[in-house]
Amino acid sequence: MAEAYGRGTVTATSRRWFGGRDESRRAAAQAAKDEAAAAFYELDTAQRDLRISIETIAAADGSPAARQARDGFEALGQRIDQVSHLYIETVDRYDLDRPELDAGVAGRARGELERAREELVRVKGELDRFAQGLEPLLQHAASQLALVAPARERARAALLGASEALDAVRATGMRADDLAARLAALGPELTLLNEGAARHGVQETVQRADRLAREAGTIKVEAERLPERAAEMDRRLVSLRTRAQALRNRADRVDPVLSELRRRFSAACWQDLQHVPDAAAQQVAQAEERLAEAGVARQAQDWAQATALFATVRALLDSVDEAVSAAGERLRVLDAVAKDPQEEIDRTRFVVRDAQRLAMEGRSVPEARHARPLDDAVARLDGAVAGLAGRHPDYWHFLRETEAVREAVGRVVNEIRSQRGGPGPSGR
């Protein structure tokens, strides 16, 4: 029994000794596992923080250095994935809480977990050094991102101002539908602005904010000007109606002018004016019709249509004014030349002789290219003067001829002065 007791005692002691060794190795393996887990957590946290920095840089900087930083982070991410996978596989391979775990397995687990931790720590060091190298880029990105918030606030404030201006003008009874449509069309741009620089980049975001602020500011100004614009439209309506009536009265007085022209001058002097009374009356009537349409557009607050109609009315009335004035001016100039054609002749001869003196300056013989057109001008003037000898001179033809002579001479003078580097015509 004593021998059996002795064997039993040895066996129990051996079990206690081996069990203590297993527990010690299990504890060491568990400690290695905890340290590896801490290293894994630190690496994961650092990677997440660095990803935010990379996204910040990417949002604010499109330079080659920024692209290189993104590429470097991706390469680091691959190494992080590798060591993380190794760590996870190691953790999954060993169940340190298993009761039958022996010392050998615990020792191998400890060794592999320590190696996994070392790899995690090594890559974490690479990540830290990489992050330190990003500081200049990160500071630049931060300064760029600092531009986004003020720009976005300016845009939002401008949009709010435009909305309030529209509300105020609508409260006076004006619809401002076109401005409201323009403001509503900015909605998609505002949505993109709210998505921020992280998605669209700093420059694009700031530019979008500036565009929104400008357009909203324009809408606000136009909304605030609507009452003044309406009053201006009313003044233009009254002014154009008054002018149309005045031109109608002037057009009615063209017939007596034409009668005087017919009585005193040949048909060639007035036949091109025969259509003036009828054409003037027709154009005035058209102008008054367009004015009525403009009045309807004004009441409907269709400012663009009203403005376009005003432009049409002005063009019609300008045409009437020109035609009616031409008839009166024709009578005036014909009357003057009929009384004393010599004044027109002398005026034109002076222009020709002055040009001839210029052509001869510093020369004994003028250049042919100058002399020939001046000689032609003299001949043409002589022909116009000869045309006055008939019983019923065509004074209008005479005036057009003298004017044509002066224009031809003026071209020669311009050519001479240009060739000699002198000043342009001085009223010769």
C-alpha positions as CSV (number, residue, x, y, z in Angstrom):
1,M,0.0,0.0,0.0
2,A,2.9,2.1,0.9
3,E,4.4,1.4,-2.5
4,A,1.0,2.1,-4.2
5,Y,0.7,5.2,-2.0
6,G,4.1,6.2,-3.1
7,R,3.3,5.7,-6.8
8,G,0.1,7.5,-6.4
9,T,1.8,10.4,-4.7
10,V,4.3,10.8,-7.5
11,T,1.6,10.6,-10.1
12,A,-0.4,13.4,-8.5
13,T,2.6,15.5,-8.0
14,S,3.6,15.1,-11.7
15,R,0.1,16.1,-12.8
16,R,0.2,19.2,-10.6
17,W,3.7,20.1,-12.0
18,F,2.7,19.6,-15.6
19,G,-0.6,21.4,-15.1
20,G,1.2,24.4,-13.7
21,R,3.5,24.5,-16.7
22,D,0.5,24.4,-19.2
23,E,-1.2,27.2,-17.4
24,S,1.9,29.3,-17.5
25,R,2.3,28.8,-21.2
26,R,-1.4,29.4,-21.7
27,A,-1.2,32.6,-19.8
28,A,1.9,33.7,-21.8
29,A,0.1,32.9,-25.1
30,Q,-2.9,34.8,-23.9
31,A,-0.7,37.8,-23.1
32,A,0.8,37.6,-26.6
33,K,-2.7,37.4,-28.0
34,D,-3.7,40.5,-26.0
35,E,-0.6,42.4,-27.2
36,A,-1.2,41.4,-30.8
37,A,-4.9,42.6,-30.5
38,A,-3.7,45.9,-29.1
39,A,-1.3,46.3,-32.0
40,F,-4.0,45.4,-34.4
41,Y,-6.3,47.9,-32.9
42,E,-3.7,50.7,-33.0
43,L,-2.9,49.9,-36.6
44,D,-6.5,49.9,-37.6
45,T,-7.2,53.2,-35.8
46,A,-4.1,54.8,-37.4
47,Q,-5.2,53.5,-40.9
48,R,-8.7,55.0,-40.4
49,D,-7.3,58.3,-39.3
50,L,-4.9,58.4,-42.2
51,R,-7.6,57.6,-44.6
52,I,-9.5,60.7,-43.5
53,S,-6.3,62.7,-44.1
54,I,-5.9,61.2,-47.6
55,E,-9.6,62.0,-48.4
56,T,-9.0,65.6,-47.1
57,I,-6.0,66.0,-49.4
58,A,-7.8,64.4,-52.3
59,A,-10.7,66.8,-51.9
60,A,-8.5,69.9,-51.8
61,D,-5.5,69.0,-54.0
62,G,-5.2,67.5,-57.5
63,S,-1.5,67.9,-57.7
64,P,0.9,65.1,-58.7
65,A,2.1,65.1,-55.0
66,A,-1.4,64.5,-53.8
67,R,-2.0,61.7,-56.4
68,Q,1.3,60.1,-55.3
69,A,0.2,60.3,-51.7
70,R,-3.0,58.4,-52.6
71,D,-1.0,55.8,-54.4
72,G,1.3,55.4,-51.4
73,F,-1.6,55.0,-49.1
74,E,-3.1,52.3,-51.3
75,A,0.2,50.4,-51.3
76,L,0.4,50.7,-47.5
77,G,-3.2,49.4,-47.4
78,Q,-2.1,46.3,-49.2
79,R,0.6,45.6,-46.7
80,I,-1.8,46.3,-43.8
81,D,-4.2,43.8,-45.3
82,Q,-1.5,41.2,-45.4
83,V,-0.3,41.5,-41.8
84,S,-3.9,41.9,-40.6
85,H,-4.8,38.7,-42.4
86,L,-1.8,36.9,-40.8
87,Y,-2.9,38.1,-37.4
88,I,-6.5,37.0,-37.9
89,E,-5.5,33.6,-39.2
90,T,-3.2,33.1,-36.2
91,V,-5.9,34.1,-33.7
92,D,-8.4,31.8,-35.4
93,R,-5.9,28.9,-35.4
94,Y,-5.5,28.7,-31.7
95,D,-8.3,28.5,-29.1
96,L,-6.4,29.4,-25.9
97,D,-9.5,28.8,-23.8
98,R,-9.7,25.1,-24.8
99,P,-9.2,23.0,-21.6
100,E,-7.1,20.3,-23.3
101,L,-4.6,22.9,-24.7
102,D,-1.1,21.5,-24.0
103,A,2.1,23.4,-23.4
104,G,3.5,22.8,-26.9
105,V,0.5,24.2,-28.6
106,A,0.4,27.2,-26.3
107,G,4.1,27.8,-27.0
108,R,3.6,27.7,-30.7
109,A,0.6,30.0,-30.4
110,R,2.6,32.5,-28.3
111,G,5.4,32.5,-30.9
112,E,3.1,33.0,-33.9
113,L,1.2,35.7,-32.1
114,E,4.3,37.5,-31.1
115,R,5.5,37.4,-34.7
116,A,2.1,38.7,-35.9
117,R,2.3,41.5,-33.3
118,E,5.8,42.4,-34.6
119,E,4.6,42.6,-38.1
120,L,1.6,44.8,-37.0
121,V,4.0,47.1,-35.1
122,R,6.4,47.3,-38.1
123,V,3.7,48.3,-40.5
124,K,2.3,50.7,-38.0
125,G,5.7,52.4,-37.9
126,E,5.6,52.6,-41.7
127,L,2.2,54.2,-41.5
128,D,3.3,56.7,-38.9
129,R,6.3,57.7,-41.0
130,F,4.1,58.0,-44.1
131,A,1.6,60.2,-42.1
132,Q,4.4,62.5,-41.0
133,G,5.4,63.0,-44.6
134,L,1.9,64.1,-45.5
135,E,1.9,67.1,-43.1
136,P,2.7,69.7,-45.8
137,L,0.0,68.4,-48.1
138,L,-2.4,68.2,-45.2
139,Q,-1.8,71.7,-44.1
140,H,-2.3,73.0,-47.7
141,A,-5.5,71.0,-47.9
142,A,-6.7,72.4,-44.7
143,S,-6.1,75.9,-45.9
144,Q,-8.0,75.2,-49.1
145,L,-10.9,73.6,-47.3
146,A,-11.1,76.7,-45.1
147,L,-12.3,78.5,-48.3
148,V,-15.3,76.1,-48.7
149,A,-17.3,77.0,-45.6
150,P,-17.3,80.8,-46.2
151,A,-18.1,80.4,-49.9
152,R,-20.9,78.0,-49.1
153,E,-22.3,80.4,-46.6
154,R,-22.1,83.3,-49.1
155,A,-24.1,81.2,-51.6
156,R,-26.7,80.2,-49.0
157,A,-27.1,83.8,-47.8
158,A,-27.4,85.0,-51.4
159,L,-30.1,82.4,-52.1
160,L,-32.0,83.4,-49.0
161,G,-31.7,87.1,-50.0
162,A,-33.1,86.3,-53.5
163,S,-36.0,84.3,-52.0
164,E,-36.8,87.1,-49.6
165,A,-36.7,89.7,-52.3
166,L,-39.1,87.6,-54.4
167,D,-41.5,87.3,-51.5
168,A,-41.4,91.0,-50.9
169,V,-42.1,92.0,-54.5
170,R,-44.8,89.4,-54.8
171,A,-46.5,90.9,-51.8
172,T,-46.9,94.1,-53.9
173,G,-49.0,92.1,-56.4
174,M,-46.2,91.4,-58.9
175,R,-45.7,87.8,-60.0
176,A,-42.0,87.7,-61.0
177,D,-42.6,84.2,-62.5
178,D,-39.4,84.3,-64.6
179,L,-37.3,85.2,-61.6
180,A,-38.9,82.5,-59.5
181,A,-38.2,79.9,-62.2
182,R,-34.5,81.0,-62.3
183,L,-34.3,80.7,-58.6
184,A,-35.9,77.2,-58.6
185,A,-33.4,76.2,-61.3
186,L,-30.6,76.7,-58.8
187,G,-31.9,73.9,-56.7
188,P,-29.8,71.1,-58.2
189,E,-26.7,73.2,-57.9
190,L,-27.4,73.8,-54.3
191,T,-27.8,70.0,-53.8
192,L,-24.4,69.5,-55.3
193,L,-23.0,72.2,-53.2
194,N,-24.3,70.6,-50.0
195,E,-22.6,67.3,-51.0
196,G,-19.4,69.1,-50.3
197,A,-15.8,69.2,-51.3
198,A,-15.1,65.6,-50.3
199,R,-17.1,64.5,-53.2
200,H,-16.6,67.3,-55.8
201,G,-13.3,68.8,-54.7
202,V,-12.5,72.2,-53.2
203,Q,-12.1,74.2,-56.4
204,E,-15.3,72.9,-58.0
205,T,-17.2,73.4,-54.8
206,V,-15.9,77.0,-54.3
207,Q,-16.6,77.8,-58.0
208,R,-20.1,76.4,-57.7
209,A,-20.7,78.4,-54.5
210,D,-19.5,81.6,-56.3
211,R,-21.8,80.9,-59.3
212,L,-24.8,80.4,-57.0
213,A,-24.0,83.5,-55.1
214,R,-23.7,85.6,-58.3
215,E,-26.8,84.2,-59.9
216,A,-28.8,84.6,-56.7
217,G,-27.5,88.1,-56.3
218,T,-28.6,89.0,-59.8
219,I,-32.1,87.6,-59.1
220,K,-32.3,89.6,-55.9
221,V,-31.3,92.8,-57.7
222,E,-33.7,92.2,-60.5
223,A,-36.5,91.4,-58.1
224,E,-35.8,94.6,-56.2
225,R,-35.9,96.6,-59.4
226,L,-39.2,95.1,-60.6
227,P,-41.3,98.0,-59.3
228,E,-39.0,100.5,-60.9
229,R,-38.9,98.5,-64.1
230,A,-42.7,98.4,-64.2
231,A,-42.8,102.2,-63.8
232,E,-40.2,102.6,-66.5
233,M,-42.3,100.4,-68.8
234,D,-45.3,102.7,-68.1
235,R,-43.2,105.8,-69.0
236,R,-42.0,104.2,-72.2
237,L,-45.5,103.3,-73.2
238,V,-46.6,106.9,-72.7
239,S,-43.5,108.3,-74.5
240,L,-43.8,106.0,-77.5
241,R,-47.6,106.7,-77.8
242,T,-46.8,110.4,-77.8
243,R,-44.1,110.0,-80.4
244,A,-46.3,107.9,-82.6
245,Q,-49.0,110.5,-82.5
246,A,-46.6,113.3,-83.3
247,L,-45.2,111.4,-86.3
248,R,-48.7,110.7,-87.5
249,N,-49.2,114.5,-87.5
250,R,-45.9,115.1,-89.3
251,A,-46.7,112.4,-91.9
252,D,-50.0,114.2,-92.6
253,R,-47.9,117.3,-93.5
254,V,-45.8,115.4,-96.1
255,D,-48.4,115.8,-98.9
256,P,-48.1,119.6,-98.9
257,V,-44.3,119.2,-99.1
258,L,-44.6,116.8,-102.0
259,S,-47.0,119.2,-103.7
260,E,-44.4,122.0,-103.4
261,L,-41.7,119.7,-104.8
262,R,-43.9,118.7,-107.8
263,R,-44.8,122.3,-108.5
264,R,-41.3,123.7,-108.5
265,F,-39.0,120.9,-109.5
266,S,-38.6,118.2,-112.1
267,A,-40.0,114.7,-111.4
268,A,-36.5,113.3,-110.9
269,C,-36.2,115.5,-107.8
270,W,-39.1,114.1,-105.9
271,Q,-40.4,110.9,-107.5
272,D,-38.5,108.7,-105.0
273,L,-40.5,110.4,-102.2
274,Q,-44.0,109.6,-103.6
275,H,-44.5,106.6,-101.3
276,V,-43.6,108.5,-98.1
277,P,-47.2,109.5,-97.0
278,D,-48.7,106.1,-97.4
279,A,-45.7,104.2,-96.0
280,A,-45.5,106.6,-93.0
281,A,-49.2,106.1,-92.2
282,Q,-48.9,102.4,-92.5
283,Q,-45.8,102.2,-90.3
284,V,-47.3,104.5,-87.7
285,A,-50.4,102.2,-87.6
286,Q,-48.1,99.2,-87.2
287,A,-46.3,100.9,-84.4
288,E,-49.5,101.7,-82.6
289,E,-50.6,98.0,-82.9
290,R,-47.3,96.9,-81.4
291,L,-47.7,99.4,-78.6
292,A,-51.1,98.0,-77.8
293,E,-49.6,94.5,-77.6
294,A,-46.8,95.9,-75.5
295,G,-49.4,97.3,-73.1
296,V,-51.0,93.9,-72.8
297,A,-47.5,92.3,-72.1
298,R,-46.8,95.0,-69.5
299,Q,-50.1,94.2,-67.7
300,A,-49.2,90.5,-67.9
301,Q,-45.8,91.4,-66.5
302,D,-44.1,89.7,-69.4
303,W,-41.2,92.1,-69.4
304,A,-39.2,90.3,-72.1
305,Q,-42.1,90.5,-74.5
306,A,-42.8,94.1,-73.7
307,T,-39.2,95.0,-74.2
308,A,-39.0,93.3,-77.6
309,L,-42.2,95.1,-78.7
310,F,-40.8,98.4,-77.6
311,A,-37.7,97.8,-79.8
312,T,-40.0,97.0,-82.8
313,V,-42.0,100.2,-82.2
314,R,-38.9,102.3,-82.0
315,A,-37.6,100.8,-85.2
316,L,-40.9,101.6,-87.0
317,L,-41.0,105.1,-85.7
318,D,-37.4,105.8,-86.5
319,S,-38.1,104.7,-90.1
320,V,-41.1,107.1,-90.3
321,D,-39.1,109.9,-88.8
322,E,-36.3,109.4,-91.3
323,A,-38.7,109.3,-94.3
324,V,-40.8,112.3,-93.2
325,S,-37.6,114.3,-92.4
326,A,-36.2,113.3,-95.8
327,A,-39.1,115.0,-97.6
328,G,-38.7,118.2,-95.7
329,E,-35.0,118.2,-96.1
330,R,-35.3,117.5,-99.8
331,L,-37.4,120.6,-100.2
332,R,-35.0,122.7,-98.1
333,V,-31.8,121.7,-100.0
334,L,-33.5,121.9,-103.4
335,D,-34.8,125.3,-102.6
336,A,-31.4,126.5,-101.5
337,V,-29.5,125.2,-104.6
338,A,-32.2,126.5,-106.9
339,K,-31.7,130.0,-105.4
340,D,-27.9,129.9,-105.6
341,P,-26.2,126.8,-107.1
342,Q,-22.9,128.6,-107.2
343,E,-22.3,128.1,-103.4
344,E,-22.5,124.3,-103.9
345,I,-20.2,124.6,-107.0
346,D,-17.6,126.7,-105.2
347,R,-17.6,124.5,-102.1
348,T,-16.9,121.4,-104.3
349,R,-14.3,123.2,-106.4
350,F,-12.5,124.2,-103.3
351,V,-12.3,120.6,-102.1
352,V,-10.9,119.5,-105.5
353,R,-8.3,122.3,-105.7
354,D,-7.2,121.7,-102.1
355,A,-6.7,118.0,-102.9
356,Q,-4.7,119.0,-106.1
357,R,-2.4,121.2,-104.0
358,L,-1.8,118.4,-101.6
359,A,-1.0,116.0,-104.4
360,M,1.6,118.5,-105.8
361,E,3.3,119.1,-102.4
362,G,7.1,118.4,-102.8
363,R,6.6,117.2,-106.4
364,S,6.8,118.7,-109.9
365,V,4.3,116.2,-111.3
366,P,1.6,114.4,-109.2
367,E,1.5,110.6,-109.1
368,A,-0.8,109.2,-111.8
369,R,-2.8,107.3,-109.3
370,H,-3.7,110.5,-107.6
371,A,-3.9,112.8,-110.6
372,R,-6.2,110.6,-112.6
373,P,-9.1,110.4,-110.0
374,L,-8.7,114.2,-109.3
375,D,-9.0,114.9,-113.0
376,D,-12.0,112.7,-113.2
377,A,-13.5,114.6,-110.3
378,V,-13.0,117.9,-112.1
379,A,-14.7,116.5,-115.2
380,R,-17.6,115.1,-113.3
381,L,-18.1,118.4,-111.5
382,D,-18.1,120.2,-114.8
383,G,-20.7,117.8,-116.2
384,A,-22.9,118.4,-113.1
385,V,-22.7,122.2,-113.6
386,A,-23.4,121.8,-117.3
387,G,-26.6,119.9,-116.4
388,L,-28.0,123.0,-114.8
389,A,-28.2,124.8,-118.1
390,G,-31.5,123.2,-119.2
391,R,-35.0,124.7,-118.7
392,H,-35.9,122.3,-115.9
393,P,-32.6,121.4,-114.2
394,D,-32.4,118.2,-112.2
395,Y,-31.1,119.9,-109.0
396,W,-31.3,116.6,-107.1
397,H,-29.0,114.9,-109.5
398,F,-26.7,117.9,-109.3
399,L,-26.5,117.7,-105.5
400,R,-25.8,114.0,-105.6
401,E,-23.1,114.5,-108.2
402,T,-21.3,117.2,-106.1
403,E,-21.5,115.0,-103.1
404,A,-20.1,112.1,-105.0
405,V,-17.2,114.3,-106.2
406,R,-16.4,115.4,-102.7
407,E,-16.4,111.8,-101.5
408,A,-14.1,110.6,-104.3
409,V,-11.7,113.5,-103.6
410,G,-11.8,112.6,-99.9
411,R,-10.6,109.1,-100.7
412,V,-7.6,110.5,-102.7
413,V,-6.7,112.8,-99.8
414,N,-6.9,109.9,-97.4
415,E,-4.6,107.8,-99.6
416,I,-2.0,110.6,-99.9
417,R,-1.9,111.3,-96.2
418,S,-1.7,107.6,-95.4
419,Q,1.2,107.2,-97.9
420,R,3.1,110.2,-96.4
421,G,2.4,109.2,-92.8
422,G,0.5,112.4,-92.1
423,P,-2.8,113.0,-90.2
424,G,-6.1,112.0,-91.7
425,P,-8.5,114.4,-93.5
426,S,-8.8,117.8,-91.8
427,G,-12.1,118.8,-93.4
428,R,-10.6,119.6,-96.8
